[in-house]
Amino acid sequence: MRIEANEIDMSNAAQIAAEGVAAIRAGDAAFDLSAVRSCDSSAVAAVLAWQREAQARGVALELAGLPAGLVSLAGVYGVASLLMLEGAGD
């Protein structure tokens, strides 16, 4: 699933999270975030929701094109390892 939003923040994160969960339920656990230019901590929450859904379904979440801000925030909040992002911004 390609995330077309330029920004993920409080105004759209819940919708993006829900769309991602629906995609995973439909069999698509690969996400392309290369269009995302900025994000806040709500983006981390959205990706965590995708990770929980993927794990519940026994599939691997695949993330590509991650914005540096998302990788950085995941590190700050200590969830980079949960999202398998350790070293992703290096």
C-alpha positions, 0 to 999 in steps of 0.5 A, a space after each residue: 500500500 502506498 501512503 499518498 499523504 505528504 504529512 502524517 499528523 494528528 489530523 490524519 493519522 487515525 484514518 491512515 492507521 485504519 486504512 493500513 489495518 484494512 490493507 493488512 486484513 486484505 493481505 497487503 502488509 507492505 507499505 511505501 511511505 516515500 511520499 511522506 515528507 513530515 510527521 509527528 508522533 501520531 505517525 509512530 502510533 499509526 505504524 505501531 497499529 499496523 505492526 500489531 495487526 500484522 503480528 496478529 495475522 502472522 505476517 511480516 510488516 514491510 516498510 519502505 521509503 520511511 521519512 527520517 523523522 519517523 525513524 528518529 521519532 521511533 528511536 526517541 520513543 524506544 520503539 524502533 526495535 519493535 518496528 524493526 527500524 534500528 539502523 534504518 536512518 543510518 
